[in-house]
Amino acid sequence: MKTFITLSLLCVCLFSKLESKAQFETYVQANVVSYYPPVGPYNYFGYDLTNLTDQTITVEGYLREEGGTSTPNYYFTVTLSPHENITSGWVYVLGATSGAEIFITNVY
């Protein structure tokens, strides 16, 4: 069973469509996914991304320990078709009492 943590991040970014050089406003919904219950002394996390636009976009970002400022971070780059939603598998492992947060660094 997977549980969606309400660390929802609505990232509003601008990107340039190469064919027309026009600017489009993009909305990407990003959530941390926690796989519950923890397995042994570990807690496993992934991400859930939704493209809310009519354009194919590439999303760059990372997961890190909630409240943390150092590595390890799990970096990702994902290309999403219009209105596509994807959920990753277990990509980031922390201690059983730790949480994770997601950051979007670029959308194009």
C-alpha positions as CSV (number, residue, x, y, z in Angstrom):
1,M,0.0,0.0,0.0
2,K,1.3,3.4,-0.8
3,T,0.4,6.6,1.1
4,F,0.6,10.0,-0.5
5,I,2.2,12.5,1.9
6,T,0.7,15.9,1.7
7,L,3.9,17.6,0.8
8,S,2.4,18.8,-2.4
9,L,4.3,21.3,-4.3
10,L,2.7,23.3,-7.1
11,C,5.5,24.7,-9.1
12,V,4.6,27.5,-11.5
13,C,7.3,27.9,-14.1
14,L,7.8,29.3,-17.6
15,F,9.2,27.4,-20.4
16,S,9.9,28.1,-24.0
17,K,8.6,26.0,-26.8
18,L,11.5,25.7,-29.3
19,E,9.3,25.7,-32.4
20,S,7.6,29.0,-31.7
21,K,9.9,30.6,-29.0
22,A,6.7,31.5,-27.2
23,Q,6.5,31.5,-23.4
24,F,3.9,29.2,-21.8
25,E,2.9,29.1,-18.2
26,T,3.2,25.5,-16.9
27,Y,1.8,23.8,-13.8
28,V,3.4,20.7,-12.4
29,Q,2.0,18.9,-9.4
30,A,4.7,17.0,-7.4
31,N,4.2,14.8,-4.4
32,V,6.4,12.6,-2.2
33,V,5.1,9.0,-2.1
34,S,5.8,7.0,1.0
35,Y,5.6,3.3,0.9
36,Y,4.0,2.1,4.2
37,P,4.7,0.3,6.4
38,P,8.5,0.9,6.6
39,V,10.5,-2.2,5.8
40,G,12.7,-3.1,8.8
41,P,14.7,0.0,9.9
42,Y,14.1,1.8,6.6
43,N,11.5,4.1,5.1
44,Y,11.2,4.1,1.3
45,F,10.1,7.1,-0.8
46,G,9.3,7.9,-4.4
47,Y,7.7,10.7,-6.3
48,D,4.4,11.4,-8.1
49,L,4.4,13.9,-10.9
50,T,1.5,15.3,-12.9
51,N,1.7,17.4,-16.0
52,L,-1.2,19.8,-15.9
53,T,-0.6,21.3,-19.3
54,D,-1.3,20.4,-23.0
55,Q,2.4,20.3,-23.7
56,T,5.1,17.7,-23.3
57,I,7.5,18.9,-20.6
58,T,10.6,17.8,-18.8
59,V,10.7,18.2,-15.1
60,E,14.0,18.2,-13.1
61,G,14.1,18.0,-9.3
62,Y,15.2,16.0,-6.3
63,L,14.1,14.3,-3.1
64,R,15.9,14.9,0.2
65,E,15.4,14.1,3.9
66,E,12.7,16.3,5.3
67,G,14.3,19.3,7.0
68,G,17.7,18.3,5.8
69,T,20.2,20.5,4.1
70,S,22.8,18.0,3.0
71,T,23.1,14.9,0.7
72,P,22.2,12.3,0.0
73,N,19.7,13.6,-2.4
74,Y,17.9,11.7,-5.1
75,Y,17.9,13.7,-8.4
76,F,15.5,13.0,-11.2
77,T,14.7,14.2,-14.7
78,V,11.4,13.1,-16.1
79,T,9.6,13.8,-19.4
80,L,5.9,14.0,-19.2
81,S,3.3,13.9,-22.0
82,P,0.4,16.2,-21.9
83,H,-1.7,15.6,-18.7
84,E,0.4,12.5,-17.9
85,N,0.8,11.3,-14.3
86,I,3.7,9.0,-13.2
87,T,4.6,7.5,-9.9
88,S,8.1,6.2,-9.4
89,G,9.0,3.1,-7.5
90,W,11.2,3.1,-4.4
91,V,14.0,5.5,-5.3
92,Y,15.1,7.0,-1.9
93,V,15.8,5.2,1.4
94,L,15.9,6.8,4.8
95,G,15.6,5.7,8.4
96,A,12.2,4.4,9.6
97,T,11.3,7.7,11.4
98,S,12.5,10.1,8.6
99,G,10.4,11.8,6.1
100,A,11.2,13.1,2.6
101,E,10.5,16.3,0.7
102,I,10.5,17.1,-3.0
103,F,11.9,20.1,-4.9
104,I,11.3,21.0,-8.5
105,T,14.3,22.8,-9.9
106,N,13.5,23.2,-13.6
107,V,10.6,22.7,-16.1
108,Y,11.1,23.0,-19.8
